């Protein structure tokens, strides 16, 4: 027995707005009652979902230990900065540093909106950037500056520090955190966009602590508050994404390597290759006024702004590719009976998501619909790894578990919709 939108509205009491109609697959299942999608065709090569299993305890312990270690290092760095600046100056400088941090995190969230990364992984990325990366830079920076000054004839420490040492030491320190995430978050680190998100979060953390130090130094300068305002405008408002762009280049290269397969040799090579654009971009940014330009605004509008726009263009292109992969891989499940075509559109298109979420909120199934969408995207990328032949050993079972979660979320949505019919 078929069911059209008018019948659904009359039975449910819901008035679907244009562009906000519930997915047809859900309508049909609400009318006929909850059902389990049919088993896939044997030729499709898809495993039936078994019992849902929790994540391996070992991985959870490792991730928890990483978070604890990163948090402890950040606490040590915070104590050091407090001793250097004083409590009052630290509070003021940290409050100012929150402004560029908020801008960066908003930008990273925009990049990450299609397939959001786990909060725990993002927290670790931030802690690593704000704590461990800064600690490594403070410990190794002076020694590296000394070595480079001796090795570069005629160069002074004032030039070597910002133009050569800082890009080298800081990008390696930040990049190690991204590399750890590649290893510790295998099931969530799928490709270039994920690499940019994780690397950008590490960089945002580093920039937060570095800004506090710069603001504190400016406040202690004879120029006082005027100098602080100048530094805040230059670093916090004109170039908040600088570190995000540098380290994001490394994350992009690592993400491409992950998409092609996670062999140790490939990842090690990708890490080294990714450091090249990260360090080069950092050198250009820091050294532009010393080597190429004498006027800040010329450098800003002729180099920094075009570079930022180019990065945005690359990210948009990668986001479109990510959506295409989601649609292609979920279409395979639709062909095997696990999903309807409408459900594929609901997960793999921005308009479908918006429509489905608006409908689900009206019937009280918003969280279940969000879970359905996010699980569907994860499933698509697991399927992508399986098809490419470089999946992890746990991916076949992960695919089965995600199918189980997808069906559980579907049942909750159907139950909510059925309850609203009467």
PyMOL commands that set and color helices and strands:
alter all, ss='L'
color gray80, all
select helices_A, chain A and resi 5-12+24-32+42-44+57-85+87-111+119-151+157-184+192-220+225-238+242-260+264-292+296-336+341-348+350-362+366-388+395-419
alter helices_A, ss='H'
color red, helices_A
deselect
rebuild
show_as cartoon
